[in-house]
Amino acid sequence: MHKVSIKPQWTISDAEGQDLPVKVLELLRQVHDHGSLSGACKASGASYRHAWNLIRQGEQQIDAPLLKMERGKGSTLTPLGEKFVWAGHRITARLTPILETLASELEIEIGRVLAAGTETIRVHASHGFAIEKLLASLQKDNVSVERKYVSSQEAAASLHQGNCDLAGFHLPIGDLEARAYHHYTRWLNVRHSRIIHITTRRQGLMVAPGNPLKIYDVADLIRKDVRFVNRQNGSGTRFLLECLLSKEGIDSKRIAGFEQGEFTHAAVAAYVASGMADVGFGLETPARRFKLDFFPICSERYFLLCNDAFLAQPQLQAVLKILNDPEYKKAVNQLPGYDASRCGQIDTIPKAFPSYAAHKNF
């Protein structure tokens, strides 16, 4: 299958409309990643002199310093240089799932012309790092996939309406599970729905390194000195947070920034790491990647939902082959906060949620 790639790229223009070279922005990112200009040059193989000339060119164009010299530390980023780096991180984190969805749509349209009759598996899923790895593995195995990142609610509804073959969503483990389950029950068919386990994962609070504002639980979100960044309306993570707030008797209107929604966990982490918010709620993996402190609040299970009739289809067998591959499970287990011990297990709704076995819906 032919693969379409769409990569986010940004730049900034000076007063004359001249764009700052993308190479300058990339070099600043490498300085941030490696701690100094010399470290960036060593990692990339570029000459130190060439790198300095590139930075100076960018500083002249922007008319502001991007690097500063410190005795014993070498050259490091100025606050403006830092802002440029975090702008890139935020753009990538926010746009990547959207661009991947668009790329998938284009792949399918092109594929219909180039390979008529090829069976395609339609996956609509809440964005996450395990499902991201699964979709990448399917593409590597040349399985035709129509992937679309949507909210958990949209994914479940899409399967119910027949618009996809697999829906990826997540439910909390513990005393919030019942409320979350009943939130999705309108899109589930107790007799015919099947749950395919992928992973359990931790959700919690992402804060700046060292936790300077001493933010430890959801009750701290209502403090007047705390700026919060949320997930978008309809996302499973936002619904989970709303459940946690309700349990504690906290009115979300008291939280500064509650209506500020980002579309991915990585975008929330980048927002906090860039200093635009003090705390976000989301997964541990992006928090660690952006070197934030993380305080776990609850664990949840991430599933694929399908209809029982789809279990015999060869496309699903390709999915199950990957989910039961020890290398895939190892890769998921290496994600901070993830546990793939039940990965690939298929359950009915009553078996997946045994605490509801006596419920009238069953």
C-alpha angles and dihedrals in degrees: 000000000000114000124220116206125194116182125192114238130175140179140172128236129220126227090279092053094254112148120232105244113260087227089067092054091047091050091051089053091052091050089053092048096047101034100240144030091256090052091050091050092048091051095046099036092235121141116256092229093053091048092051091049090051092050093047090051090053093047092052091049094048092036091224135090118264099180132038130200118231125181109250093009103062118210118347136169123282118224088265091051089051091051091053091052094049091046087060093047092050093048092050094045094048100041105035097082091045092050092046089054091050091046090053091052090051092047091054093049092048091043092055089061098041099039111023113193097026111144113239127199113217114215120184110179148160106256116260140143098252093050088046089057091046093053091047090052092050090052090048088054089052093246111155106240131181100201123188125176111215137147119287089252093052091047094053092044091048092056091046090053093048095247095124140023098221129030121198118207141139139230129193122250118233134020094350094055095087094053092046092047092053089049088063100032094099088067097044128089110206093203101042108024117100128198119215110194119222109164150326115236140180126249122193149122122316114206139166118283111283091018094250094187093048096236110172110152143013092271088069091061093080093059113119092230093056125091114199133199118201138193120258125277113278095026118131091232093055090048090050091052091048088054091051092049092048091051090054093043093243121153109224090213088073092062114093107227098014091133092049100102131188123193100226139036089239091055090053091050092048090049091055094041091053090056095246091118134020098220142011134184119233149087126338096231098070091039090059093043090056091044094245126147114252130205113192116225104173144346127236141186121241113210143178112226122205141154118264092241089063094059093085095051116112091230090062091047087058089054093048091048090060095042090053094045110112090219092057092048090049091052091050093047089055090062109098110256095011129120121186098182093123095037113145095016114138121211140171117241094259092048093046090050105032092166087071095049091111094045116119091240088070 
